[in-house]
Amino acid sequence: MEVDAILILVLSAVVAQSLGVWVLAIGAFRYAFVVASWALPWLRAALPHRLSRKVVAAIQGIVLAVASSGLLPYPLAMAVVGTALALLVWSFTRDVAWLWSAHQFRRHVLAGVNLPQVVVPEGAGGNAPRSIGGNRVLAAPRR
């Protein structure tokens, strides 16, 4: 993963010479995430496997390689690289949101937060113990 990140950083530096400094954001995302994780340890938690993360990373490399070749006309290169950056922002935002949710959940569980009970009608499924009038009682996080 780190070799890919370095390659994308180098390619973004090459493409930035013709399309503008904003392209460096593509190469900087991984390193900005690492630096942020120094201050926010919850960013270091493991993420679930997602094929889309690998696809977005591959798209970054392919788009930057094609854009650096000079084969695309300037407007098309701008649009394609801009779309690649938007995909990268989407991917990182989704992962950070997932990590934040997991962090909040762990924080509540470790703090022993008293979770309210939600009554679920009989036959709705689940393995919760029976409770009031044949209904099952499940714990739900507070909002």
C-alpha positions, 0 to 999 in steps of 0.5 A: 500500500505504501509503494502505491501511495508513493507512486500516486504522490509522484504521479500527482506531482508530475500531473500538477505541473500541467493541470495545477497544484490542486492535483497534489491533493490526490497524492497527499491524501494518504499522508494527510490521513496518517498525520491526522491519525497521530493526533486522532488515534481512532483513525488507526483502527482497522477498517472492514475490507471494501473492494471499492477502496482498492478500485478507487486507489487503482483509478487514481494510478490509472488516471494520473498515468494517463494524464501524465502521458499527455494523450488527453486534451487539457479539458478532458484531463482536467475533468478526468483528474477532477473526477478521480479526486472526487472519488478519492474524497468520497472514499476517504470520507466514507472510511473516516465516517465509519471509523468515527462511528466505530469509535463512538460505539466503542467509547459508549460500550467501554464507558458502560453507557446505560442503553435504553431498551426497545421493545420488539414485537414477538416474531420480529426475529432476534435472540434477545430474551423474552420480556414484557407480554411475550415481546422481546427486549433489545438494547439500542444505542442512545442518540 
